[in-house]
């Protein structure tokens, strides 16, 4: 996995989380306990924080999303959103 500092902020990944070697984490990103981040995922915490809450598995390669503000993904919401995201374009 590629981890990059951005303006003094560096991603933090819990040791029990799985982040695929082909995923990229940039800036103010936090991956909590038991999370899964798939191949090709790019999480960029530049304007606000990106927090992937305990047990979440929301980021898959086919789910492209631009994060403009602080984003908190909680376990219960992540499961619902994971099934309802659609690629546009």
N, CA, C and O atoms as a GROMACS GRO file, in nm:
protein
  356
    1UNK      N    1   0.085  -0.118   0.000
    1UNK     CA    2   0.000   0.000   0.000
    1UNK      C    3   0.089   0.123   0.000
    1UNK      O    4   0.196   0.124   0.061
    2UNK      N    5   0.043   0.225  -0.069
    2UNK     CA    6   0.116   0.352  -0.072
    2UNK      C    7   0.055   0.445   0.032
    2UNK      O    8  -0.066   0.467   0.034
    3UNK      N    9   0.140   0.501   0.118
    3UNK     CA   10   0.096   0.595   0.221
    3UNK      C   11   0.175   0.724   0.203
    3UNK      O   12   0.298   0.723   0.203
    4UNK      N   13   0.101   0.836   0.188
    4UNK     CA   14   0.167   0.964   0.166
    4UNK      C   15   0.122   1.067   0.269
    4UNK      O   16   0.003   1.079   0.300
    5UNK      N   17   0.218   1.141   0.321
    5UNK     CA   18   0.188   1.254   0.408
    5UNK      C   19   0.141   1.370   0.320
    5UNK      O   20   0.189   1.387   0.207
    6UNK      N   21   0.047   1.451   0.372
    6UNK     CA   22  -0.003   1.567   0.297
    6UNK      C   23  -0.018   1.682   0.395
    6UNK      O   24  -0.101   1.676   0.486
    7UNK      N   25   0.061   1.787   0.377
    7UNK     CA   26   0.060   1.904   0.466
    7UNK      C   27   0.068   1.865   0.614
    7UNK      O   28  -0.009   1.914   0.697
    8UNK      N   29   0.162   1.776   0.645
    8UNK     CA   30   0.186   1.738   0.783
    8UNK      C   31   0.092   1.632   0.839
    8UNK      O   32   0.109   1.590   0.954
    9UNK      N   33  -0.005   1.589   0.762
    9UNK     CA   34  -0.099   1.485   0.806
    9UNK      C   35  -0.060   1.353   0.739
    9UNK      O   36  -0.037   1.347   0.618
   10UNK      N   37  -0.054   1.246   0.820
   10UNK     CA   38  -0.018   1.115   0.768
   10UNK      C   39  -0.126   1.014   0.802
   10UNK      O   40  -0.180   1.017   0.913
   11UNK      N   41  -0.160   0.924   0.709
   11UNK     CA   42  -0.262   0.823   0.737
   11UNK      C   43  -0.224   0.734   0.855
   11UNK      O   44  -0.106   0.708   0.880
   12UNK      N   45  -0.327   0.688   0.928
   12UNK     CA   46  -0.310   0.595   1.040
   12UNK      C   47  -0.395   0.472   1.012
   12UNK      O   48  -0.514   0.483   0.985
   13UNK      N   49  -0.332   0.355   1.019
   13UNK     CA   50  -0.402   0.230   0.990
   13UNK      C   51  -0.388   0.138   1.111
   13UNK      O   52  -0.277   0.110   1.156
   14UNK      N   53  -0.502   0.090   1.163
   14UNK     CA   54  -0.500  -0.006   1.273
   14UNK      C   55  -0.435  -0.135   1.224
   14UNK      O   56  -0.459  -0.177   1.111
   15UNK      N   57  -0.352  -0.200   1.307
   15UNK     CA   58  -0.284  -0.323   1.266
   15UNK      C   59  -0.379  -0.436   1.225
   15UNK      O   60  -0.340  -0.523   1.147
   16UNK      N   61  -0.503  -0.436   1.275
   16UNK     CA   62  -0.596  -0.544   1.240
   16UNK      C   63  -0.671  -0.516   1.110
   16UNK      O   64  -0.742  -0.604   1.060
   17UNK      N   65  -0.656  -0.398   1.054
   17UNK     CA   66  -0.723  -0.364   0.928
   17UNK      C   67  -0.644  -0.422   0.811
   17UNK      O   68  -0.523  -0.442   0.819
   18UNK      N   69  -0.716  -0.451   0.700
   18UNK     CA   70  -0.650  -0.496   0.578
   18UNK      C   71  -0.660  -0.385   0.475
   18UNK      O   72  -0.770  -0.343   0.438
   19UNK      N   73  -0.546  -0.338   0.429
   19UNK     CA   74  -0.541  -0.241   0.319
   19UNK      C   75  -0.461  -0.308   0.208
   19UNK      O   76  -0.344  -0.342   0.226
   20UNK      N   77  -0.525  -0.328   0.093
   20UNK     CA   78  -0.462  -0.396  -0.020
   20UNK      C   79  -0.333  -0.325  -0.061
   20UNK      O   80  -0.327  -0.202  -0.055
   21UNK      N   81  -0.231  -0.400  -0.102
   21UNK     CA   82  -0.105  -0.338  -0.145
   21UNK      C   83  -0.121  -0.237  -0.260
   21UNK      O   84  -0.036  -0.150  -0.276
   22UNK      N   85  -0.227  -0.248  -0.339
   22UNK     CA   86  -0.249  -0.155  -0.450
   22UNK      C   87  -0.340  -0.038  -0.413
   22UNK      O   88  -0.379   0.039  -0.501
   23UNK      N   89  -0.374  -0.023  -0.285
   23UNK     CA   90  -0.454   0.092  -0.240
   23UNK      C   91  -0.359   0.207  -0.204
   23UNK      O   92  -0.241   0.185  -0.176
   24UNK      N   93  -0.413   0.329  -0.206
   24UNK     CA   94  -0.334   0.449  -0.175
   24UNK      C   95  -0.405   0.532  -0.068
   24UNK      O   96  -0.524   0.561  -0.080
   25UNK      N   97  -0.332   0.569   0.036
   25UNK     CA   98  -0.385   0.654   0.143
   25UNK      C   99  -0.302   0.782   0.147
   25UNK      O  100  -0.179   0.778   0.151
   26UNK      N  101  -0.373   0.897   0.145
   26UNK     CA  102  -0.305   1.026   0.139
   26UNK      C  103  -0.360   1.120   0.246
   26UNK      O  104  -0.481   1.139   0.256
   27UNK      N  105  -0.271   1.176   0.327
   27UNK     CA  106  -0.311   1.281   0.421
   27UNK      C  107  -0.386   1.233   0.544
   27UNK      O  108  -0.352   1.130   0.603
   28UNK      N  109  -0.489   1.309   0.582
   28UNK     CA  110  -0.564   1.288   0.706
   28UNK      C  111  -0.666   1.175   0.691
   28UNK      O  112  -0.786   1.198   0.680
   29UNK      N  113  -0.614   1.050   0.691
   29UNK     CA  114  -0.697   0.930   0.673
   29UNK      C  115  -0.677   0.841   0.794
   29UNK      O  116  -0.564   0.820   0.838
   30UNK      N  117  -0.787   0.786   0.848
   30UNK     CA  118  -0.779   0.692   0.960
   30UNK      C  119  -0.858   0.567   0.925
   30UNK      O  120  -0.977   0.575   0.891
   31UNK      N  121  -0.794   0.451   0.932
   31UNK     CA  122  -0.857   0.322   0.907
   31UNK      C  123  -0.862   0.250   1.041
   31UNK      O  124  -0.757   0.217   1.098
   32UNK      N  125  -0.983   0.224   1.091
   32UNK     CA  126  -1.001   0.164   1.224
   32UNK      C  127  -0.996   0.011   1.221
   32UNK      O  128  -0.973  -0.050   1.116
   33UNK      N  129  -1.018  -0.049   1.337
   33UNK     CA  130  -1.012  -0.193   1.360
   33UNK      C  131  -1.098  -0.274   1.264
   33UNK      O  132  -1.215  -0.242   1.242
   34UNK      N  133  -1.038  -0.378   1.206
   34UNK     CA  134  -1.113  -0.475   1.126
   34UNK      C  135  -1.164  -0.426   0.992
   34UNK      O  136  -1.251  -0.490   0.933
   35UNK      N  137  -1.115  -0.315   0.943
   35UNK     CA  138  -1.163  -0.261   0.815
   35UNK      C  139  -1.096  -0.331   0.697
   35UNK      O  140  -0.991  -0.394   0.712
   36UNK      N  141  -1.159  -0.319   0.580
   36UNK     CA  142  -1.104  -0.372   0.456
   36UNK      C  143  -1.105  -0.262   0.351
   36UNK      O  144  -1.210  -0.202   0.324
   37UNK      N  145  -0.989  -0.235   0.293
   37UNK     CA  146  -0.978  -0.138   0.184
   37UNK      C  147  -0.923  -0.216   0.064
   37UNK      O  148  -0.813  -0.271   0.070
   38UNK      N  149  -1.001  -0.220  -0.044
   38UNK     CA  150  -0.969  -0.303  -0.160
   38UNK      C  151  -0.865  -0.245  -0.254
   38UNK      O  152  -0.824  -0.129  -0.242
   39UNK      N  153  -0.823  -0.328  -0.350
   39UNK     CA  154  -0.725  -0.290  -0.451
   39UNK      C  155  -0.777  -0.173  -0.533
   39UNK      O  156  -0.894  -0.168  -0.571
   40UNK      N  157  -0.689  -0.078  -0.561
   40UNK     CA  158  -0.725   0.036  -0.645
   40UNK      C  159  -0.793   0.150  -0.571
   40UNK      O  160  -0.816   0.256  -0.630
   41UNK      N  161  -0.825   0.132  -0.444
   41UNK     CA  162  -0.890   0.239  -0.367
   41UNK      C  163  -0.791   0.352  -0.342
   41UNK      O  164  -0.673   0.328  -0.316
   42UNK      N  165  -0.840   0.476  -0.351
   42UNK     CA  166  -0.760   0.594  -0.319
   42UNK      C  167  -0.839   0.676  -0.218
   42UNK      O  168  -0.947   0.726  -0.250
   43UNK      N  169  -0.787   0.690  -0.097
   43UNK     CA  170  -0.851   0.770   0.007
   43UNK      C  171  -0.763   0.891   0.030
   43UNK      O  172  -0.647   0.878   0.070
   44UNK      N  173  -0.818   1.011   0.006
   44UNK     CA  174  -0.740   1.134   0.012
   44UNK      C  175  -0.800   1.228   0.115
   44UNK      O  176  -0.906   1.286   0.092
   45UNK      N  177  -0.732   1.244   0.227
   45UNK     CA  178  -0.776   1.336   0.331
   45UNK      C  179  -0.702   1.467   0.316
   45UNK      O  180  -0.608   1.495   0.391
   46UNK      N  181  -0.745   1.549   0.219
   46UNK     CA  182  -0.676   1.676   0.197
   46UNK      C  183  -0.755   1.795   0.250
   46UNK      O  184  -0.699   1.879   0.319
   47UNK      N  185  -0.883   1.803   0.219
   47UNK     CA  186  -0.967   1.914   0.265
   47UNK      C  187  -1.023   1.884   0.403
   47UNK      O  188  -1.036   1.974   0.486
   48UNK      N  189  -1.055   1.759   0.428
   48UNK     CA  190  -1.108   1.716   0.557
   48UNK      C  191  -1.058   1.576   0.588
   48UNK      O  192  -0.984   1.516   0.509
   49UNK      N  193  -1.099   1.525   0.703
   49UNK     CA  194  -1.059   1.390   0.745
   49UNK      C  195  -1.140   1.284   0.673
   49UNK      O  196  -1.257   1.305   0.639
   50UNK      N  197  -1.076   1.169   0.649
   50UNK     CA  198  -1.146   1.050   0.601
   50UNK      C  199  -1.130   0.947   0.712
   50UNK      O  200  -1.018   0.904   0.742
   51UNK      N  201  -1.243   0.907   0.772
   51UNK     CA  202  -1.240   0.811   0.881
   51UNK      C  203  -1.323   0.690   0.840
   51UNK      O  204  -1.444   0.702   0.819
   52UNK      N  205  -1.258   0.574   0.830
   52UNK     CA  206  -1.329   0.451   0.798
   52UNK      C  207  -1.344   0.378   0.931
   52UNK      O  208  -1.247   0.326   0.986
   53UNK      N  209  -1.469   0.374   0.982
   53UNK     CA  210  -1.497   0.323   1.116
   53UNK      C  211  -1.481   0.173   1.130
   53UNK      O  212  -1.473   0.100   1.031
   54UNK      N  213  -1.477   0.128   1.253
   54UNK     CA  214  -1.456  -0.011   1.290
   54UNK      C  215  -1.541  -0.108   1.209
   54UNK      O  216  -1.663  -0.095   1.203
   55UNK      N  217  -1.474  -0.206   1.148
   55UNK     CA  218  -1.541  -0.312   1.075
   55UNK      C  219  -1.594  -0.275   0.937
   55UNK      O  220  -1.656  -0.358   0.872
   56UNK      N  221  -1.570  -0.154   0.891
   56UNK     CA  222  -1.623  -0.110   0.761
   56UNK      C  223  -1.547  -0.173   0.646
   56UNK      O  224  -1.427  -0.200   0.655
   57UNK      N  225  -1.618  -0.196   0.538
   57UNK     CA  226  -1.560  -0.250   0.417
   57UNK      C  227  -1.616  -0.173   0.297
   57UNK      O  228  -1.668  -0.234   0.204
   58UNK      N  229  -1.605  -0.039   0.298
   58UNK     CA  230  -1.677   0.040   0.199
   58UNK      C  231  -1.607   0.070   0.069
   58UNK      O  232  -1.673   0.107  -0.028
   59UNK      N  233  -1.476   0.055   0.060
   59UNK     CA  234  -1.405   0.105  -0.056
   59UNK      C  235  -1.360  -0.011  -0.144
   59UNK      O  236  -1.272  -0.089  -0.106
   60UNK      N  237  -1.420  -0.022  -0.262
   60UNK     CA  238  -1.386  -0.125  -0.358
   60UNK      C  239  -1.342  -0.055  -0.487
   60UNK      O  240  -1.380   0.061  -0.508
   61UNK      N  241  -1.264  -0.121  -0.574
   61UNK     CA  242  -1.212  -0.053  -0.692
   61UNK      C  243  -1.320   0.005  -0.783
   61UNK      O  244  -1.297   0.109  -0.846
   62UNK      N  245  -1.435  -0.057  -0.792
   62UNK     CA  246  -1.539  -0.008  -0.883
   62UNK      C  247  -1.620   0.108  -0.823
   62UNK      O  248  -1.706   0.164  -0.891
   63UNK      N  249  -1.593   0.143  -0.700
   63UNK     CA  250  -1.666   0.252  -0.635
   63UNK      C  251  -1.578   0.375  -0.629
   63UNK      O  252  -1.495   0.389  -0.539
   64UNK      N  253  -1.595   0.464  -0.726
   64UNK     CA  254  -1.514   0.585  -0.734
   64UNK      C  255  -1.591   0.700  -0.668
   64UNK      O  256  -1.708   0.722  -0.698
   65UNK      N  257  -1.525   0.771  -0.582
   65UNK     CA  258  -1.594   0.877  -0.510
   65UNK      C  259  -1.494   0.989  -0.482
   65UNK      O  260  -1.381   0.963  -0.440
   66UNK      N  261  -1.534   1.112  -0.504
   66UNK     CA  262  -1.451   1.229  -0.473
   66UNK      C  263  -1.494   1.281  -0.337
   66UNK      O  264  -1.611   1.312  -0.316
   67UNK      N  265  -1.400   1.291  -0.248
   67UNK     CA  266  -1.434   1.334  -0.113
   67UNK      C  267  -1.395   1.480  -0.098
   67UNK      O  268  -1.277   1.515  -0.104
   68UNK      N  269  -1.495   1.567  -0.078
   68UNK     CA  270  -1.472   1.710  -0.070
   68UNK      C  271  -1.476   1.762   0.073
   68UNK      O  272  -1.416   1.866   0.102
   69UNK      N  273  -1.544   1.696   0.163
   69UNK     CA  274  -1.556   1.742   0.300
   69UNK      C  275  -1.520   1.628   0.394
   69UNK      O  276  -1.494   1.516   0.350
   70UNK      N  277  -1.520   1.656   0.522
   70UNK     CA  278  -1.493   1.550   0.620
   70UNK      C  279  -1.595   1.438   0.602
   70UNK      O  280  -1.714   1.463   0.583
   71UNK      N  281  -1.547   1.315   0.608
   71UNK     CA  282  -1.633   1.201   0.586
   71UNK      C  283  -1.610   1.101   0.698
   71UNK      O  284  -1.497   1.059   0.724
   72UNK      N  285  -1.718   1.063   0.764
   72UNK     CA  286  -1.710   0.960   0.866
   72UNK      C  287  -1.797   0.844   0.821
   72UNK      O  288  -1.916   0.862   0.794
   73UNK      N  289  -1.739   0.727   0.814
   73UNK     CA  290  -1.812   0.609   0.770
   73UNK      C  291  -1.824   0.516   0.890
   73UNK      O  292  -1.724   0.463   0.939
   74UNK      N  293  -1.944   0.495   0.935
   74UNK     CA  294  -1.968   0.407   1.049
   74UNK      C  295  -2.013   0.270   1.000
   74UNK      O  296  -2.066   0.257   0.889
   75UNK      N  297  -1.991   0.170   1.081
   75UNK     CA  298  -2.016   0.032   1.041
   75UNK      C  299  -2.156   0.009   0.986
   75UNK      O  300  -2.169  -0.049   0.878
   76UNK      N  301  -2.259   0.052   1.053
   76UNK     CA  302  -2.396   0.028   1.006
   76UNK      C  303  -2.424   0.098   0.875
   76UNK      O  304  -2.488   0.040   0.787
   77UNK      N  305  -2.379   0.221   0.859
   77UNK     CA  306  -2.403   0.296   0.736
   77UNK      C  307  -2.322   0.241   0.620
   77UNK      O  308  -2.368   0.240   0.506
   78UNK      N  309  -2.201   0.196   0.648
   78UNK     CA  310  -2.114   0.148   0.541
   78UNK      C  311  -2.177   0.031   0.467
   78UNK      O  312  -2.168   0.023   0.344
   79UNK      N  313  -2.240  -0.060   0.540
   79UNK     CA  314  -2.301  -0.175   0.474
   79UNK      C  315  -2.414  -0.131   0.381
   79UNK      O  316  -2.426  -0.184   0.271
   80UNK      N  317  -2.495  -0.037   0.424
   80UNK     CA  318  -2.607   0.012   0.342
   80UNK      C  319  -2.554   0.085   0.217
   80UNK      O  320  -2.602   0.061   0.107
   81UNK      N  321  -2.457   0.174   0.236
   81UNK     CA  322  -2.403   0.251   0.124
   81UNK      C  323  -2.328   0.162   0.026
   81UNK      O  324  -2.331   0.187  -0.094
   82UNK      N  325  -2.262   0.060   0.076
   82UNK     CA  326  -2.186  -0.030  -0.010
   82UNK      C  327  -2.277  -0.096  -0.113
   82UNK      O  328  -2.233  -0.126  -0.224
   83UNK      N  329  -2.401  -0.121  -0.077
   83UNK     CA  330  -2.494  -0.185  -0.170
   83UNK      C  331  -2.564  -0.086  -0.261
   83UNK      O  332  -2.620  -0.125  -0.363
   84UNK      N  333  -2.561   0.044  -0.227
   84UNK     CA  334  -2.638   0.139  -0.306
   84UNK      C  335  -2.554   0.229  -0.395
   84UNK      O  336  -2.609   0.306  -0.473
   85UNK      N  337  -2.420   0.222  -0.386
   85UNK     CA  338  -2.337   0.306  -0.471
   85UNK      C  339  -2.342   0.259  -0.615
   85UNK      O  340  -2.341   0.138  -0.642
   86UNK      N  341  -2.346   0.352  -0.707
   86UNK     CA  342  -2.347   0.321  -0.849
   86UNK      C  343  -2.242   0.408  -0.919
   86UNK      O  344  -2.226   0.525  -0.884
   87UNK      N  345  -2.172   0.353  -1.016
   87UNK     CA  346  -2.076   0.429  -1.094
   87UNK      C  347  -2.152   0.515  -1.193
   87UNK      O  348  -2.242   0.466  -1.262
   88UNK      N  349  -2.116   0.641  -1.202
   88UNK     CA  350  -2.180   0.732  -1.297
   88UNK      C  351  -2.076   0.770  -1.401
   88UNK      O  352  -1.966   0.814  -1.368
   89UNK      N  353  -2.113   0.753  -1.527
   89UNK     CA  354  -2.022   0.794  -1.635
   89UNK      C  355  -1.945   0.682  -1.695
   89UNK      O  356  -1.865   0.703  -1.787
   0.00000   0.00000   0.00000
